[in-house]
């Protein structure tokens, strides 16, 4: 009986989530409920900012078609952080001064981390779209997507299963590169990954225009695979250096780089095998039929309606926005930051496009490494193809 009731509950929740993209309720009216967004519209993170803008446009349509919040339309108001932590902090303080109860921070991690000290203990709710940050348990900060620790585990499981145990690593010196490098080291200390070794490691500054010396150093160690930890422009710099330096082994990078705009920009020097620990929504054709498959189908229908093919940035924005709106629909538009935070902290069984969310594990994220799998960029088909089972297993 318990299993039957649980199944009915999940089915009902799924029907509610999936219908947002298709049903048309009475048009919301009155003053919009504004959800402020810090977005990297310019600077090195602009490739994400473009995705976020398209995602929030699609979200407004989907949410408002299904009634908005208590009959009021939702408006996502984007403010440009210039991919600067200092500017992001100024924007967050402006939201606080206007008594905003919740906002979304599009990151990357350097921007999100700048706002942590001013909101984590007292609010407002800050849903950061960078998977790299690790919020304090029970705080007002939540993190989207797959954490760097899970990206490292998924990657290493896959590489070990493929027999690729000699790793080269090239990391940017910013917080993204440093954190992912640290997570690889942490994972390698586990018995699960015994036999895998980082045979060479080097670093570069995000503002460097070339990495020829680092590539020569890495190539001299004859690794079987190279991990490039850096996002945006630095990732492109490293890829160009790897191509010019004759690196012919597979390259793995963080899923933050899984955007069509980047693949187009860097296409002249993309390696034959470019792999990512990807969120499941990036490869929906590999998802078995069921609640998650249906949620992903509804998600893709929403973007088809606005003529956009979604990638990593769109996915990172979707579930957090829907989770916030779900809380506000339940609590009402006058809900305060503490009520919104507590509602999210007690959220269990919520079906998003990347898996079933359960915030009971106190990581402020709600999903685990089962929400990711390895994917390969297929240049001919111009899409990502799943090459592992969830968790990185073959």
C-alpha positions as CSV (number, residue, x, y, z in Angstrom):
1,X,0.0,0.0,0.0
2,X,2.8,2.4,0.9
3,X,4.5,1.8,-2.5
4,X,1.2,2.3,-4.3
5,X,0.5,5.6,-2.5
6,X,4.0,6.8,-3.2
7,X,3.6,6.0,-6.8
8,X,0.4,7.9,-7.0
9,X,2.0,10.9,-5.3
10,X,4.9,10.9,-7.7
11,X,2.5,10.6,-10.7
12,X,0.5,13.5,-9.4
13,X,3.6,15.7,-8.9
14,X,4.9,14.8,-12.3
15,X,1.6,15.7,-14.0
16,X,1.7,19.1,-12.3
17,X,5.3,19.8,-13.3
18,X,4.9,18.6,-16.9
19,X,1.7,20.5,-17.4
20,X,3.5,23.9,-16.9
21,X,4.8,23.8,-20.4
22,X,1.5,22.9,-22.1
23,X,-1.5,24.1,-20.2
24,X,-3.0,27.5,-20.4
25,X,-4.7,28.9,-17.3
26,X,-6.4,32.2,-16.9
27,X,-3.9,34.9,-17.8
28,X,-2.3,36.3,-14.7
29,X,-2.8,40.0,-14.1
30,X,-1.8,42.8,-11.8
31,X,1.7,43.8,-10.7
32,X,4.3,41.2,-11.6
33,X,6.1,39.2,-8.9
34,X,9.7,40.2,-9.7
35,X,12.5,37.6,-9.1
36,X,15.8,39.3,-9.4
37,X,18.7,37.6,-11.2
38,X,22.4,38.4,-11.1
39,X,23.6,37.3,-14.5
40,X,27.0,37.4,-16.2
41,X,25.8,39.1,-19.4
42,X,29.2,40.5,-20.1
43,X,32.8,39.4,-19.2
44,X,34.2,35.9,-19.4
45,X,30.9,34.3,-18.3
46,X,28.8,36.0,-21.0
47,X,28.3,32.6,-22.7
48,X,26.3,31.6,-19.6
49,X,24.5,34.9,-19.5
50,X,23.1,34.4,-23.0
51,X,21.7,31.0,-22.0
52,X,20.2,32.4,-18.8
53,X,18.4,35.1,-20.6
54,X,16.9,32.6,-23.0
55,X,16.0,30.3,-20.1
56,X,14.3,32.9,-18.1
57,X,12.3,34.1,-21.1
58,X,11.1,30.5,-21.6
59,X,10.4,30.2,-17.9
60,X,8.2,33.3,-17.8
61,X,6.1,31.9,-20.6
62,X,5.7,28.5,-19.0
63,X,5.0,29.8,-15.6
64,X,2.6,32.6,-16.6
65,X,0.7,30.2,-19.0
66,X,0.0,28.1,-15.9
67,X,-1.3,31.0,-13.8
68,X,1.8,32.7,-12.5
69,X,1.9,33.1,-8.7
70,X,-1.5,33.6,-7.0
71,X,-2.7,35.0,-10.3
72,X,0.2,37.5,-10.6
73,X,2.6,37.2,-13.6
74,X,6.2,36.4,-12.8
75,X,9.0,38.6,-14.1
76,X,12.7,37.5,-14.0
77,X,14.7,40.8,-13.9
78,X,18.3,40.3,-15.0
79,X,21.1,42.5,-13.8
80,X,24.6,42.2,-15.3
81,X,27.3,41.2,-12.9
82,X,30.0,41.7,-15.6
83,X,31.3,38.3,-14.3
84,X,32.7,40.3,-11.4
85,X,32.4,39.3,-7.8
86,X,32.5,42.9,-6.7
87,X,29.7,43.9,-9.0
88,X,27.7,40.9,-8.0
89,X,28.0,41.8,-4.4
90,X,26.9,45.4,-5.1
91,X,23.8,44.0,-6.9
92,X,23.0,41.6,-4.0
93,X,23.2,44.5,-1.5
94,X,20.8,46.5,-3.7
95,X,18.3,43.6,-3.6
96,X,18.6,43.5,0.1
97,X,18.0,47.2,0.4
98,X,14.8,46.8,-1.7
99,X,13.7,44.0,0.7
100,X,13.8,41.2,-1.9
101,X,13.1,37.9,-0.2
102,X,14.7,35.7,-2.9
103,X,17.1,36.1,-5.8
104,X,19.0,33.9,-8.3
105,X,22.7,34.3,-8.7
106,X,24.0,33.1,-12.1
107,X,27.6,32.9,-11.0
108,X,30.1,31.7,-11.9
109,X,31.5,30.7,-8.5
110,X,33.6,33.8,-8.1
111,X,30.5,35.9,-8.3
112,X,28.4,33.6,-6.1
113,X,31.1,33.4,-3.4
114,X,31.2,37.1,-3.1
115,X,27.6,37.3,-1.9
116,X,27.8,34.3,0.5
117,X,28.9,36.4,3.6
118,X,26.0,38.8,3.4
119,X,23.1,36.4,2.9
120,X,23.9,32.9,4.2
121,X,22.8,33.5,7.8
122,X,20.1,36.1,7.5
123,X,18.8,36.0,3.9
124,X,17.4,36.7,1.4
125,X,17.3,33.3,-0.2
126,X,20.1,33.1,-2.8
127,X,19.9,30.2,-5.3
128,X,23.3,30.1,-7.0
129,X,23.5,28.6,-10.4
130,X,27.2,27.6,-10.0
131,X,27.6,23.9,-9.2
132,X,31.0,24.6,-7.6
133,X,30.0,26.4,-4.4
134,X,29.2,24.4,-1.3
135,X,26.7,26.3,0.9
136,X,26.5,26.0,4.6
137,X,23.9,23.4,5.7
138,X,20.6,25.1,6.6
139,X,21.7,28.5,5.3
140,X,19.8,30.8,2.9
141,X,22.1,29.7,0.0
142,X,21.3,26.9,-2.4
143,X,23.4,25.6,-5.3
144,X,22.3,24.3,-8.6
145,X,23.4,21.4,-10.8
146,X,26.1,18.8,-10.1
147,X,28.7,19.7,-7.5
148,X,32.4,19.5,-8.4
149,X,32.9,16.6,-6.1
150,X,30.3,14.6,-8.1
151,X,31.8,15.7,-11.4
152,X,35.1,14.3,-10.2
153,X,33.7,11.0,-9.1
154,X,31.7,10.5,-12.3
155,X,34.7,11.3,-14.4
156,X,37.1,9.0,-12.5
157,X,34.6,6.1,-12.5
158,X,34.3,6.4,-16.2
159,X,38.0,6.7,-16.8
160,X,38.8,3.7,-14.6
161,X,36.2,1.6,-16.4
162,X,37.8,2.6,-19.7
163,X,41.3,1.7,-18.5
164,X,42.5,5.3,-18.7
165,X,44.4,5.5,-15.4
166,X,47.3,7.9,-16.3
167,X,45.8,11.4,-16.0
168,X,47.2,14.7,-17.0
169,X,45.6,17.8,-15.5
170,X,45.6,21.5,-16.6
171,X,43.7,23.8,-14.3
172,X,43.0,27.6,-14.3
173,X,44.1,29.3,-11.1
174,X,40.7,30.8,-10.4
175,X,38.2,29.2,-7.9
176,X,36.7,26.9,-10.5
177,X,40.0,25.3,-11.5
178,X,41.3,25.1,-7.9
179,X,38.1,23.5,-6.6
180,X,37.9,20.9,-9.3
181,X,41.5,20.0,-8.9
182,X,41.0,19.6,-5.2
183,X,37.9,17.4,-5.7
184,X,39.9,15.1,-8.0
185,X,42.5,14.7,-5.3
186,X,39.9,14.0,-2.7
187,X,38.3,11.4,-4.8
188,X,41.6,9.7,-5.6
189,X,42.2,9.2,-1.9
190,X,39.2,6.8,-1.9
191,X,39.8,3.1,-2.4
192,X,37.3,3.2,-5.2
193,X,39.8,4.9,-7.5
194,X,42.9,3.0,-6.5
195,X,45.1,2.6,-9.5
196,X,44.4,6.0,-11.1
197,X,47.3,8.5,-10.9
198,X,47.7,12.1,-11.9
199,X,51.0,11.7,-13.7
200,X,51.4,15.4,-14.5
201,X,49.7,18.6,-13.4
202,X,50.1,22.2,-14.5
203,X,48.3,25.6,-14.1
204,X,47.5,28.7,-16.0
205,X,46.1,32.1,-15.2
206,X,42.6,32.8,-16.6
207,X,43.9,35.9,-18.4
208,X,46.7,34.1,-20.1
209,X,46.6,34.1,-23.9
210,X,48.6,30.9,-24.4
211,X,49.5,27.8,-22.6
212,X,52.2,26.3,-24.8
213,X,54.7,25.7,-22.0
214,X,52.1,23.9,-19.9
215,X,51.0,21.7,-22.8
216,X,54.6,20.7,-23.6
217,X,55.0,19.8,-19.9
218,X,51.9,17.7,-19.9
219,X,52.6,16.0,-23.2
220,X,56.1,14.9,-22.0
221,X,54.4,12.8,-19.3
222,X,52.4,10.8,-21.9
223,X,49.0,10.8,-20.1
224,X,46.2,8.7,-21.4
225,X,43.6,11.5,-20.9
226,X,43.8,15.2,-20.0
227,X,41.5,17.0,-17.6
228,X,41.1,20.7,-18.3
229,X,39.5,22.5,-15.4
230,X,38.5,26.0,-16.4
231,X,35.4,27.7,-17.9
232,X,34.6,30.0,-20.7
233,X,37.5,31.9,-22.3
234,X,40.2,30.0,-20.2
235,X,38.8,26.7,-21.5
236,X,39.1,27.9,-25.0
237,X,42.7,29.0,-24.4
238,X,43.6,25.6,-23.1
239,X,41.8,23.7,-26.0
240,X,43.7,25.8,-28.5
241,X,47.0,25.1,-26.8
242,X,46.3,21.4,-26.6
243,X,45.5,21.4,-30.4
244,X,48.6,23.4,-31.3
245,X,50.7,21.3,-29.0
246,X,49.6,18.0,-30.5
247,X,47.6,16.5,-27.6
248,X,45.8,13.6,-29.2
249,X,44.3,11.8,-26.1
250,X,40.8,12.4,-24.9
251,X,40.1,15.6,-23.1
252,X,37.6,16.0,-20.2
253,X,36.2,19.3,-18.8
254,X,33.6,20.5,-16.4
255,X,30.0,20.6,-17.6
256,X,29.9,24.4,-17.2
257,X,31.5,24.4,-20.7
258,X,28.6,22.4,-22.3
259,X,27.2,25.2,-24.4
260,X,26.6,25.3,-28.1
261,X,28.0,28.8,-28.4
262,X,31.3,27.6,-27.0
263,X,31.4,24.5,-29.2
264,X,30.9,26.7,-32.2
265,X,33.5,29.3,-31.1
266,X,36.1,26.6,-30.4
267,X,35.3,24.2,-33.2
268,X,38.5,24.8,-35.1
269,X,40.5,23.2,-32.3
270,X,38.2,20.8,-30.5
271,X,39.7,17.3,-29.9
272,X,38.2,14.2,-31.5
273,X,37.2,13.0,-28.0
274,X,35.8,15.7,-25.8
275,X,34.0,14.4,-22.7
276,X,32.0,15.9,-19.9
277,X,30.3,14.8,-16.7
278,X,26.9,16.0,-17.8
279,X,23.6,16.6,-16.2
280,X,21.0,14.0,-17.4
281,X,18.9,16.6,-19.1
282,X,21.7,17.3,-21.6
283,X,21.1,13.8,-23.1
284,X,17.3,13.2,-22.8
285,X,17.2,10.6,-25.6
286,X,19.1,8.3,-23.2
287,X,16.6,8.7,-20.3
288,X,14.3,5.7,-19.9
289,X,10.6,6.2,-20.1
290,X,9.1,7.3,-16.8
291,X,8.6,10.5,-14.6
292,X,12.1,11.9,-15.4
293,X,11.7,11.3,-19.1
294,X,8.3,13.1,-19.1
295,X,9.7,16.1,-17.1
296,X,12.5,16.4,-19.6
297,X,10.1,16.2,-22.5
298,X,8.1,19.0,-21.1
299,X,11.2,21.1,-20.6
300,X,12.3,20.7,-24.2
301,X,8.8,21.6,-25.4
302,X,9.0,24.8,-23.5
303,X,12.2,25.8,-25.4
304,X,11.0,24.6,-28.7
305,X,8.1,27.1,-28.3
306,X,10.6,29.9,-28.2
307,X,12.9,28.5,-30.9
308,X,15.9,27.7,-28.6
309,X,17.8,24.4,-28.2
310,X,18.8,24.4,-24.5
311,X,22.3,23.5,-23.2
312,X,24.1,23.6,-19.8
313,X,23.3,27.2,-18.9
314,X,19.6,26.7,-19.7
315,X,19.5,23.6,-17.6
316,X,21.2,25.2,-14.6
317,X,18.6,27.9,-14.5
318,X,15.5,25.8,-15.0
319,X,15.1,23.6,-11.9
320,X,16.1,26.4,-9.4
321,X,13.6,28.8,-10.9
322,X,10.8,26.2,-10.8
323,X,11.6,25.2,-7.2
324,X,11.4,28.9,-6.2
325,X,8.1,29.4,-8.0
326,X,6.7,26.2,-6.5
327,X,7.5,27.5,-3.0
328,X,5.9,30.8,-3.8
329,X,2.8,29.1,-5.2
330,X,2.4,27.2,-2.1
331,X,3.3,30.0,0.4
332,X,1.9,33.0,-1.5
333,X,3.6,36.1,-2.9
334,X,4.0,37.6,0.5
335,X,6.2,34.8,1.8
336,X,9.4,35.9,3.5
337,X,12.9,34.6,3.1
338,X,12.7,32.2,6.0
339,X,9.5,30.6,4.8
340,X,10.9,30.2,1.3
341,X,14.2,28.7,2.6
342,X,12.3,26.3,5.0
343,X,10.0,25.1,2.2
344,X,13.0,24.2,0.0
345,X,14.8,22.5,2.8
346,X,11.8,20.3,3.4
347,X,11.3,19.5,-0.3
348,X,11.3,15.8,-1.1
349,X,10.3,13.9,-4.2
350,X,10.3,17.0,-6.5
351,X,10.8,15.9,-10.1
352,X,13.0,18.3,-12.0
353,X,14.7,17.8,-15.3
354,X,17.9,16.5,-13.7
355,X,16.3,14.0,-11.3
356,X,14.2,13.7,-8.2
357,X,15.2,16.4,-5.7
358,X,15.5,15.6,-2.0
359,X,17.1,18.2,0.3
360,X,17.2,16.0,3.4
361,X,20.9,15.3,2.9
362,X,21.7,18.8,4.0
363,X,23.9,19.7,1.0
364,X,21.6,22.6,-0.1
365,X,21.5,21.0,-3.6
366,X,19.0,18.2,-3.6
367,X,20.4,15.9,-6.2
368,X,23.3,13.4,-6.2
369,X,25.8,12.0,-8.7
370,X,23.0,9.8,-10.0
371,X,21.8,13.0,-11.8
372,X,24.9,12.9,-14.0
373,X,26.5,10.7,-16.7
374,X,29.5,11.1,-19.0
375,X,28.7,12.6,-22.4
376,X,30.7,13.2,-25.6
377,X,30.4,16.1,-28.0
378,X,29.5,14.8,-31.4
379,X,30.6,17.5,-33.8
380,X,28.8,15.9,-36.8
381,X,25.5,15.7,-35.1
382,X,26.2,18.9,-33.2
383,X,24.9,17.5,-29.9
384,X,26.1,15.7,-26.8
385,X,25.7,11.9,-26.7
386,X,25.6,9.9,-23.4
387,X,28.5,7.5,-23.1
388,X,27.9,6.1,-19.6
389,X,25.2,5.1,-17.2
390,X,24.2,7.6,-14.5
391,X,27.0,8.0,-12.0
392,X,29.7,7.4,-14.6
393,X,29.4,3.6,-14.7
394,X,29.7,1.7,-17.9
